[in-house]
Amino acid sequence: MLKRPKDQQLTIQALGLGKVNRTVEVEATPQILGMVKKVSHLVSVSE
């Protein structure tokens, strides 16, 4: 993984991501949306 702050690394892993071009589908709960907002500069989101 790229050198990122530990909290960002853990958030990416919690979302089920971690490798380049990985795609996951998750339900848009407030907790998930908060995690996505935290790493929004690293991921792209489509609904």
PQR file with spaces between the fields and no chain letter, atoms N, CA, C, O and H, PARSE charges and radii, in Angstrom:
ATOM       1  N    MET     1       0.836   -1.170    0.000 -0.4000 1.5000
ATOM       2  CA   MET     1       0.000    0.000    0.000 -0.0000 2.0000
ATOM       3  C    MET     1       0.888    1.243    0.000  0.5500 1.7000
ATOM       4  O    MET     1       2.009    1.228    0.509 -0.5500 1.4000
ATOM       5  N    LEU     2       0.359    2.316   -0.583 -0.4000 1.5000
ATOM       6  CA   LEU     2       1.101    3.557   -0.600 -0.0000 2.0000
ATOM       7  C    LEU     2       1.288    4.083    0.811  0.5500 1.7000
ATOM       8  O    LEU     2       0.559    3.714    1.732 -0.5500 1.4000
ATOM       9  H    LEU     2      -0.551    2.328   -0.997  0.4000 1.0000
ATOM      10  N    LYS     3       2.262    4.937    0.961 -0.4000 1.5000
ATOM      11  CA   LYS     3       2.494    5.522    2.277 -0.0000 2.0000
ATOM      12  C    LYS     3       1.411    6.542    2.572  0.5500 1.7000
ATOM      13  O    LYS     3       1.453    7.671    2.084 -0.5500 1.4000
ATOM      14  H    LYS     3       2.854    5.237    0.213  0.4000 1.0000
ATOM      15  N    ARG     4       0.465    6.141    3.355 -0.4000 1.5000
ATOM      16  CA   ARG     4      -0.645    6.977    3.787 -0.0000 2.0000
ATOM      17  C    ARG     4      -0.714    6.900    5.303  0.5500 1.7000
ATOM      18  O    ARG     4      -0.212    5.952    5.906 -0.5500 1.4000
ATOM      19  H    ARG     4       0.431    5.223    3.751  0.4000 1.0000
ATOM      20  N    PRO     5      -1.341    7.908    5.923 -0.5600 1.5000
ATOM      21  CA   PRO     5      -1.529    7.823    7.377  0.2800 2.0000
ATOM      22  C    PRO     5      -2.246    6.529    7.752  0.5500 1.7000
ATOM      23  O    PRO     5      -3.084    6.028    7.001 -0.5500 1.4000
ATOM      24  N    LYS     6      -1.910    6.006    8.904 -0.4000 1.5000
ATOM      25  CA   LYS     6      -2.453    4.724    9.354 -0.0000 2.0000
ATOM      26  C    LYS     6      -3.980    4.718    9.390  0.5500 1.7000
ATOM      27  O    LYS     6      -4.599    3.713    9.040 -0.5500 1.4000
ATOM      28  H    LYS     6      -1.230    6.412    9.514  0.4000 1.0000
ATOM      29  N    ASP     7      -4.597    5.828    9.810 -0.4000 1.5000
ATOM      30  CA   ASP     7      -6.062    5.854    9.876 -0.0000 2.0000
ATOM      31  C    ASP     7      -6.682    5.755    8.488  0.5500 1.7000
ATOM      32  O    ASP     7      -7.739    5.143    8.332 -0.5500 1.4000
ATOM      33  H    ASP     7      -4.094    6.645   10.094  0.4000 1.0000
ATOM      34  N    GLN     8      -6.041    6.348    7.470 -0.4000 1.5000
ATOM      35  CA   GLN     8      -6.555    6.224    6.101 -0.0000 2.0000
ATOM      36  C    GLN     8      -6.394    4.803    5.594  0.5500 1.7000
ATOM      37  O    GLN     8      -7.286    4.283    4.923 -0.5500 1.4000
ATOM      38  H    GLN     8      -5.183    6.845    7.597  0.4000 1.0000
ATOM      39  N    GLN     9      -5.273    4.166    5.903 -0.4000 1.5000
ATOM      40  CA   GLN     9      -5.056    2.779    5.490 -0.0000 2.0000
ATOM      41  C    GLN     9      -6.117    1.871    6.094  0.5500 1.7000
ATOM      42  O    GLN     9      -6.672    1.016    5.404 -0.5500 1.4000
ATOM      43  H    GLN     9      -4.548    4.588    6.448  0.4000 1.0000
ATOM      44  N    LEU    10      -6.398    2.051    7.374 -0.4000 1.5000
ATOM      45  CA   LEU    10      -7.385    1.216    8.059 -0.0000 2.0000
ATOM      46  C    LEU    10      -8.791    1.462    7.507  0.5500 1.7000
ATOM      47  O    LEU    10      -9.588    0.530    7.400 -0.5500 1.4000
ATOM      48  H    LEU    10      -5.947    2.746    7.935  0.4000 1.0000
ATOM      49  N    THR    11      -9.092    2.705    7.161 -0.4000 1.5000
ATOM      50  CA   THR    11     -10.406    3.019    6.595 -0.0000 2.0000
ATOM      51  C    THR    11     -10.579    2.355    5.240  0.5500 1.7000
ATOM      52  O    THR    11     -11.636    1.791    4.959 -0.5500 1.4000
ATOM      53  H    THR    11      -8.444    3.462    7.248  0.4000 1.0000
ATOM      54  N    ILE    12      -9.554    2.414    4.394 -0.4000 1.5000
ATOM      55  CA   ILE    12      -9.607    1.771    3.081 -0.0000 2.0000
ATOM      56  C    ILE    12      -9.816    0.266    3.243  0.5500 1.7000
ATOM      57  O    ILE    12     -10.619   -0.326    2.523 -0.5500 1.4000
ATOM      58  H    ILE    12      -8.695    2.873    4.622  0.4000 1.0000
ATOM      59  N    GLN    13      -9.104   -0.354    4.176 -0.4000 1.5000
ATOM      60  CA   GLN    13      -9.259   -1.787    4.420 -0.0000 2.0000
ATOM      61  C    GLN    13     -10.658   -2.102    4.935  0.5500 1.7000
ATOM      62  O    GLN    13     -11.246   -3.109    4.540 -0.5500 1.4000
ATOM      63  H    GLN    13      -8.452    0.127    4.761  0.4000 1.0000
ATOM      64  N    ALA    14     -11.198   -1.259    5.808 -0.4000 1.5000
ATOM      65  CA   ALA    14     -12.530   -1.490    6.359 -0.0000 2.0000
ATOM      66  C    ALA    14     -13.603   -1.398    5.279  0.5500 1.7000
ATOM      67  O    ALA    14     -14.643   -2.049    5.373 -0.5500 1.4000
ATOM      68  H    ALA    14     -10.721   -0.441    6.128  0.4000 1.0000
ATOM      69  N    LEU    15     -13.350   -0.595    4.265 -0.4000 1.5000
ATOM      70  CA   LEU    15     -14.296   -0.485    3.157 -0.0000 2.0000
ATOM      71  C    LEU    15     -14.190   -1.661    2.194  0.5500 1.7000
ATOM      72  O    LEU    15     -15.008   -1.797    1.285 -0.5500 1.4000
ATOM      73  H    LEU    15     -12.505   -0.066    4.189  0.4000 1.0000
ATOM      74  N    GLY    16     -13.185   -2.510    2.391 -0.4000 1.5000
ATOM      75  CA   GLY    16     -13.012   -3.661    1.507 -0.0000 2.0000
ATOM      76  C    GLY    16     -12.149   -3.346    0.309  0.5500 1.7000
ATOM      77  O    GLY    16     -12.100   -4.120   -0.647 -0.5500 1.4000
ATOM      78  H    GLY    16     -12.520   -2.400    3.129  0.4000 1.0000
ATOM      79  N    LEU    17     -11.473   -2.222    0.350 -0.4000 1.5000
ATOM      80  CA   LEU    17     -10.584   -1.836   -0.743 -0.0000 2.0000
ATOM      81  C    LEU    17      -9.152   -2.179   -0.334  0.5500 1.7000
ATOM      82  O    LEU    17      -8.945   -2.879    0.658 -0.5500 1.4000
ATOM      83  H    LEU    17     -11.513   -1.593    1.127  0.4000 1.0000
ATOM      84  N    GLY    18      -8.195   -1.710   -1.062 -0.4000 1.5000
ATOM      85  CA   GLY    18      -6.816   -1.960   -0.669 -0.0000 2.0000
ATOM      86  C    GLY    18      -5.899   -2.118   -1.849  0.5500 1.7000
ATOM      87  O    GLY    18      -4.700   -1.861   -1.737 -0.5500 1.4000
ATOM      88  H    GLY    18      -8.364   -1.141   -1.867  0.4000 1.0000
ATOM      89  N    LYS    19      -6.423   -2.532   -2.972 -0.4000 1.5000
ATOM      90  CA   LYS    19      -5.616   -2.661   -4.178 -0.0000 2.0000
ATOM      91  C    LYS    19      -6.160   -1.710   -5.238  0.5500 1.7000
ATOM      92  O    LYS    19      -7.327   -1.320   -5.195 -0.5500 1.4000
ATOM      93  H    LYS    19      -7.397   -2.741   -3.064  0.4000 1.0000
ATOM      94  N    VAL    20      -5.321   -1.348   -6.170 -0.4000 1.5000
ATOM      95  CA   VAL    20      -5.717   -0.436   -7.237 -0.0000 2.0000
ATOM      96  C    VAL    20      -6.828   -1.065   -8.067  0.5500 1.7000
ATOM      97  O    VAL    20      -6.799   -2.263   -8.350 -0.5500 1.4000
ATOM      98  H    VAL    20      -4.373   -1.664   -6.205  0.4000 1.0000
ATOM      99  N    ASN    21      -7.798   -0.258   -8.452 -0.4000 1.5000
ATOM     100  CA   ASN    21      -8.937   -0.672   -9.279 -0.0000 2.0000
ATOM     101  C    ASN    21      -9.848   -1.690   -8.614  0.5500 1.7000
ATOM     102  O    ASN    21     -10.573   -2.395   -9.316 -0.5500 1.4000
ATOM     103  H    ASN    21      -7.821    0.715   -8.222  0.4000 1.0000
ATOM     104  N    ARG    22      -9.841   -1.796   -7.302 -0.4000 1.5000
ATOM     105  CA   ARG    22     -10.755   -2.688   -6.583 -0.0000 2.0000
ATOM     106  C    ARG    22     -12.127   -2.034   -6.537  0.5500 1.7000
ATOM     107  O    ARG    22     -12.232   -0.830   -6.303 -0.5500 1.4000
ATOM     108  H    ARG    22      -9.252   -1.223   -6.732  0.4000 1.0000
ATOM     109  N    THR    23     -13.162   -2.802   -6.754 -0.4000 1.5000
ATOM     110  CA   THR    23     -14.525   -2.305   -6.730 -0.0000 2.0000
ATOM     111  C    THR    23     -15.321   -3.063   -5.681  0.5500 1.7000
ATOM     112  O    THR    23     -15.253   -4.290   -5.609 -0.5500 1.4000
ATOM     113  H    THR    23     -13.076   -3.780   -6.944  0.4000 1.0000
ATOM     114  N    VAL    24     -16.076   -2.332   -4.867 -0.4000 1.5000
ATOM     115  CA   VAL    24     -16.945   -2.968   -3.882 -0.0000 2.0000
ATOM     116  C    VAL    24     -18.293   -2.266   -3.906  0.5500 1.7000
ATOM     117  O    VAL    24     -18.391   -1.089   -4.253 -0.5500 1.4000
ATOM     118  H    VAL    24     -16.131   -1.336   -4.926  0.4000 1.0000
ATOM     119  N    GLU    25     -19.318   -2.997   -3.537 -0.4000 1.5000
ATOM     120  CA   GLU    25     -20.654   -2.433   -3.368 -0.0000 2.0000
ATOM     121  C    GLU    25     -21.035   -2.581   -1.908  0.5500 1.7000
ATOM     122  O    GLU    25     -21.024   -3.681   -1.354 -0.5500 1.4000
ATOM     123  H    GLU    25     -19.239   -3.953   -3.255  0.4000 1.0000
ATOM     124  N    VAL    26     -21.373   -1.454   -1.294 -0.4000 1.5000
ATOM     125  CA   VAL    26     -21.782   -1.464    0.105 -0.0000 2.0000
ATOM     126  C    VAL    26     -23.032   -0.600    0.247  0.5500 1.7000
ATOM     127  O    VAL    26     -23.287    0.287   -0.568 -0.5500 1.4000
ATOM     128  H    VAL    26     -21.382   -0.561   -1.744  0.4000 1.0000
ATOM     129  N    GLU    27     -23.800   -0.872    1.287 -0.4000 1.5000
ATOM     130  CA   GLU    27     -24.993   -0.084    1.565 -0.0000 2.0000
ATOM     131  C    GLU    27     -24.573    1.288    2.100  0.5500 1.7000
ATOM     132  O    GLU    27     -23.618    1.387    2.870 -0.5500 1.4000
ATOM     133  H    GLU    27     -23.594   -1.592    1.949  0.4000 1.0000
ATOM     134  N    ALA    28     -25.273    2.325    1.701 -0.4000 1.5000
ATOM     135  CA   ALA    28     -24.917    3.698    2.071 -0.0000 2.0000
ATOM     136  C    ALA    28     -25.450    4.042    3.457  0.5500 1.7000
ATOM     137  O    ALA    28     -26.410    4.801    3.594 -0.5500 1.4000
ATOM     138  H    ALA    28     -26.049    2.244    1.075  0.4000 1.0000
ATOM     139  N    THR    29     -24.826    3.483    4.470 -0.4000 1.5000
ATOM     140  CA   THR    29     -25.187    3.814    5.844 -0.0000 2.0000
ATOM     141  C    THR    29     -24.413    5.060    6.270  0.5500 1.7000
ATOM     142  O    THR    29     -23.426    5.412    5.623 -0.5500 1.4000
ATOM     143  H    THR    29     -24.047    2.867    4.359  0.4000 1.0000
ATOM     144  N    PRO    30     -24.829    5.727    7.328 -0.5600 1.5000
ATOM     145  CA   PRO    30     -24.085    6.898    7.785  0.2800 2.0000
ATOM     146  C    PRO    30     -22.616    6.587    8.113  0.5500 1.7000
ATOM     147  O    PRO    30     -21.735    7.419    7.895 -0.5500 1.4000
ATOM     148  N    GLN    31     -22.366    5.383    8.635 -0.4000 1.5000
ATOM     149  CA   GLN    31     -20.993    5.001    8.966 -0.0000 2.0000
ATOM     150  C    GLN    31     -20.145    4.855    7.700  0.5500 1.7000
ATOM     151  O    GLN    31     -19.011    5.330    7.652 -0.5500 1.4000
ATOM     152  H    GLN    31     -23.082    4.707    8.812  0.4000 1.0000
ATOM     153  N    ILE    32     -20.696    4.201    6.680 -0.4000 1.5000
ATOM     154  CA   ILE    32     -19.977    4.023    5.420 -0.0000 2.0000
ATOM     155  C    ILE    32     -19.742    5.365    4.748  0.5500 1.7000
ATOM     156  O    ILE    32     -18.645    5.623    4.253 -0.5500 1.4000
ATOM     157  H    ILE    32     -21.618    3.815    6.719  0.4000 1.0000
ATOM     158  N    LEU    33     -20.752    6.223    4.723 -0.4000 1.5000
ATOM     159  CA   LEU    33     -20.606    7.539    4.104 -0.0000 2.0000
ATOM     160  C    LEU    33     -19.538    8.365    4.813  0.5500 1.7000
ATOM     161  O    LEU    33     -18.806    9.114    4.166 -0.5500 1.4000
ATOM     162  H    LEU    33     -21.644    6.013    5.126  0.4000 1.0000
ATOM     163  N    GLY    34     -19.442    8.238    6.124 -0.4000 1.5000
ATOM     164  CA   GLY    34     -18.397    8.936    6.879 -0.0000 2.0000
ATOM     165  C    GLY    34     -17.015    8.434    6.514  0.5500 1.7000
ATOM     166  O    GLY    34     -16.080    9.223    6.373 -0.5500 1.4000
ATOM     167  H    GLY    34     -20.037    7.629    6.650  0.4000 1.0000
ATOM     168  N    MET    35     -16.878    7.114    6.359 -0.4000 1.5000
ATOM     169  CA   MET    35     -15.579    6.559    5.972 -0.0000 2.0000
ATOM     170  C    MET    35     -15.202    6.997    4.563  0.5500 1.7000
ATOM     171  O    MET    35     -14.042    7.315    4.297 -0.5500 1.4000
ATOM     172  H    MET    35     -17.636    6.473    6.473  0.4000 1.0000
ATOM     173  N    VAL    36     -16.184    7.013    3.654 -0.4000 1.5000
ATOM     174  CA   VAL    36     -15.919    7.440    2.277 -0.0000 2.0000
ATOM     175  C    VAL    36     -15.498    8.909    2.254  0.5500 1.7000
ATOM     176  O    VAL    36     -14.587    9.289    1.518 -0.5500 1.4000
ATOM     177  H    VAL    36     -17.126    6.755    3.870  0.4000 1.0000
ATOM     178  N    LYS    37     -16.161    9.725    3.058 -0.4000 1.5000
ATOM     179  CA   LYS    37     -15.803   11.148    3.113 -0.0000 2.0000
ATOM     180  C    LYS    37     -14.370   11.329    3.610  0.5500 1.7000
ATOM     181  O    LYS    37     -13.652   12.217    3.151 -0.5500 1.4000
ATOM     182  H    LYS    37     -16.901    9.417    3.656  0.4000 1.0000
ATOM     183  N    LYS    38     -13.967   10.489    4.541 -0.4000 1.5000
ATOM     184  CA   LYS    38     -12.628   10.586    5.126 -0.0000 2.0000
ATOM     185  C    LYS    38     -11.535   10.297    4.096  0.5500 1.7000
ATOM     186  O    LYS    38     -10.449   10.875    4.161 -0.5500 1.4000
ATOM     187  H    LYS    38     -14.550    9.767    4.914  0.4000 1.0000
ATOM     188  N    VAL    39     -11.823    9.403    3.145 -0.4000 1.5000
ATOM     189  CA   VAL    39     -10.814    9.030    2.140 -0.0000 2.0000
ATOM     190  C    VAL    39     -11.288    9.392    0.738  0.5500 1.7000
ATOM     191  O    VAL    39     -10.899    8.750   -0.238 -0.5500 1.4000
ATOM     192  H    VAL    39     -12.704    8.935    3.092  0.4000 1.0000
ATOM     193  N    SER    40     -12.135   10.428    0.635 -0.4000 1.5000
ATOM     194  CA   SER    40     -12.726   10.785   -0.664 -0.0000 2.0000
ATOM     195  C    SER    40     -11.679   11.161   -1.708  0.5500 1.7000
ATOM     196  O    SER    40     -11.926   11.032   -2.907 -0.5500 1.4000
ATOM     197  H    SER    40     -12.451   10.949    1.427  0.4000 1.0000
ATOM     198  N    HIS    41     -10.515   11.623   -1.263 -0.4000 1.5000
ATOM     199  CA   HIS    41      -9.453   11.971   -2.210 -0.0000 2.0000
ATOM     200  C    HIS    41      -8.748   10.730   -2.760  0.5500 1.7000
ATOM     201  O    HIS    41      -7.923   10.844   -3.666 -0.5500 1.4000
ATOM     202  H    HIS    41     -10.315   11.728   -0.289  0.4000 1.0000
ATOM     203  N    LEU    42      -9.058    9.561   -2.228 -0.4000 1.5000
ATOM     204  CA   LEU    42      -8.418    8.321   -2.669 -0.0000 2.0000
ATOM     205  C    LEU    42      -9.359    7.420   -3.455  0.5500 1.7000
ATOM     206  O    LEU    42      -8.903    6.508   -4.145 -0.5500 1.4000
ATOM     207  H    LEU    42      -9.728    9.469   -1.492  0.4000 1.0000
ATOM     208  N    VAL    43     -10.656    7.656   -3.363 -0.4000 1.5000
ATOM     209  CA   VAL    43     -11.646    6.761   -3.978 -0.0000 2.0000
ATOM     210  C    VAL    43     -12.600    7.554   -4.859  0.5500 1.7000
ATOM     211  O    VAL    43     -12.710    8.775   -4.745 -0.5500 1.4000
ATOM     212  H    VAL    43     -11.027    8.397   -2.802  0.4000 1.0000
ATOM     213  N    SER    44     -13.284    6.835   -5.737 -0.4000 1.5000
ATOM     214  CA   SER    44     -14.382    7.461   -6.477 -0.0000 2.0000
ATOM     215  C    SER    44     -15.642    6.671   -6.156  0.5500 1.7000
ATOM     216  O    SER    44     -15.600    5.457   -5.957 -0.5500 1.4000
ATOM     217  H    SER    44     -13.195    5.843   -5.829  0.4000 1.0000
ATOM     218  N    VAL    45     -16.763    7.385   -6.109 -0.4000 1.5000
ATOM     219  CA   VAL    45     -18.031    6.798   -5.698 -0.0000 2.0000
ATOM     220  C    VAL    45     -19.060    7.028   -6.780  0.5500 1.7000
ATOM     221  O    VAL    45     -19.169    8.125   -7.329 -0.5500 1.4000
ATOM     222  H    VAL    45     -16.796    8.371   -6.271  0.4000 1.0000
ATOM     223  N    SER    46     -19.815    5.984   -7.083 -0.4000 1.5000
ATOM     224  CA   SER    46     -20.951    6.127   -8.003 -0.0000 2.0000
ATOM     225  C    SER    46     -22.142    5.435   -7.357  0.5500 1.7000
ATOM     226  O    SER    46     -22.006    4.381   -6.735 -0.5500 1.4000
ATOM     227  H    SER    46     -19.726    5.093   -6.638  0.4000 1.0000
ATOM     228  N    GLU    47     -23.289    6.036   -7.513 -0.4000 1.5000
ATOM     229  CA   GLU    47     -24.492    5.476   -6.884 -0.0000 2.0000
ATOM     230  C    GLU    47     -25.347    4.784   -7.905  0.5500 1.7000
ATOM     231  O    GLU    47     -26.403    4.250   -7.566 -0.5500 1.4000
ATOM     232  H    GLU    47     -23.400    6.892   -8.018  0.4000 1.0000
